[in-house]
């Protein structure tokens, strides 16, 4: 990727396997990070997490864009919680470079 690529997030699924009162933030890595999803993990499994401890954010088929040229990061408040994260998305070449590109 280059500074002319934009990532679009379509869906995020997080299945918590170890509970610990922590916060996970999925955000871009801009100088001032832009959050895409924030998960407050309780000390023990709560009913809000469903029977399997899974939380899903669905941004639709188009998705939600992150800052141009930036990557997606997971920022954790502290160690202790654990889980499985699945992210679906795509990247697009944008701007004048995209117009001149053949790929």
C-alpha positions as CSV (number, residue, x, y, z in Angstrom):
1,X,0.0,0.0,0.0
2,X,1.0,3.6,-0.3
3,X,-0.1,7.0,1.0
4,X,-2.8,6.9,-1.7
5,X,-4.6,3.8,-0.4
6,X,-7.6,4.0,1.9
7,X,-8.8,1.0,3.9
8,X,-12.6,0.4,4.4
9,X,-13.8,-1.7,7.3
10,X,-16.9,-3.6,6.6
11,X,-17.3,-5.9,9.7
12,X,-15.5,-6.5,13.0
13,X,-16.2,-9.5,15.1
14,X,-14.6,-9.9,18.5
15,X,-15.1,-13.1,20.6
16,X,-13.8,-12.6,24.1
17,X,-12.1,-15.7,25.6
18,X,-10.6,-14.3,28.8
19,X,-12.5,-11.5,30.6
20,X,-10.7,-8.7,32.4
21,X,-12.0,-5.2,33.0
22,X,-10.1,-3.6,30.0
23,X,-10.9,-1.5,26.9
24,X,-10.0,-2.4,23.4
25,X,-10.1,0.3,20.7
26,X,-9.8,-0.5,17.0
27,X,-8.5,2.7,15.3
28,X,-6.3,4.0,12.6
29,X,-2.7,5.0,13.2
30,X,-3.1,8.7,12.3
31,X,-1.3,11.3,14.5
32,X,-4.6,11.8,16.2
33,X,-6.1,8.2,15.9
34,X,-9.7,7.9,14.6
35,X,-11.6,5.1,16.5
36,X,-13.6,2.7,14.4
37,X,-14.9,0.5,17.3
38,X,-14.5,0.6,21.1
39,X,-15.1,-2.4,23.3
40,X,-15.3,-2.2,27.1
41,X,-14.6,-5.8,28.3
42,X,-16.1,-6.5,31.7
43,X,-14.4,-8.5,34.5
44,X,-16.7,-11.4,33.9
45,X,-19.0,-12.4,30.9
46,X,-22.0,-10.1,30.7
47,X,-25.3,-10.8,28.9
48,X,-24.4,-8.0,26.4
49,X,-21.8,-10.3,25.0
50,X,-24.3,-13.0,24.2
51,X,-24.0,-16.7,24.8
52,X,-20.7,-17.0,22.9
53,X,-19.1,-13.7,24.1
54,X,-19.1,-12.2,20.6
55,X,-19.6,-8.6,19.7
56,X,-20.1,-7.6,16.0
57,X,-19.9,-4.2,14.3
58,X,-21.4,-4.3,10.8
59,X,-20.6,-1.3,8.6
60,X,-22.4,-2.6,5.5
61,X,-21.1,-3.6,2.1
62,X,-19.4,-0.2,1.5
63,X,-17.8,-0.1,4.9
64,X,-16.5,2.8,6.9
65,X,-13.2,4.4,5.8
66,X,-10.2,5.1,7.9
67,X,-7.8,8.0,7.3
68,X,-6.1,7.9,3.9
69,X,-2.8,6.1,3.8
70,X,-3.1,4.9,7.4
71,X,-3.2,1.4,8.9
72,X,-5.6,-0.2,11.4
73,X,-4.4,-0.7,15.0
74,X,-5.7,-2.4,18.1
75,X,-5.0,-0.3,21.2
76,X,-5.5,-2.1,24.5
77,X,-5.8,-0.3,27.8
78,X,-3.8,-3.0,29.6
79,X,-2.9,-6.7,29.4
80,X,-5.4,-9.2,30.8
81,X,-8.2,-9.7,28.4
82,X,-7.9,-12.1,25.4
83,X,-10.0,-12.9,22.4
84,X,-10.3,-13.7,18.7
85,X,-10.7,-10.7,16.4
86,X,-11.9,-11.0,12.8
87,X,-11.9,-8.0,10.5
88,X,-13.4,-7.8,7.0
89,X,-12.5,-4.9,4.7
90,X,-10.8,-3.8,1.5
91,X,-8.5,-1.1,0.3
92,X,-8.9,1.3,-2.6
93,X,-6.3,3.4,-4.5
94,X,-7.7,7.0,-4.5
95,X,-6.8,10.4,-5.7
96,X,-4.9,11.5,-8.9
97,X,-2.7,8.4,-8.6
98,X,-5.8,6.1,-9.0
99,X,-6.9,8.0,-12.1
100,X,-3.5,7.5,-13.8
101,X,-3.1,3.9,-12.6
102,X,-3.8,0.8,-14.7
103,X,-4.2,-1.6,-11.7
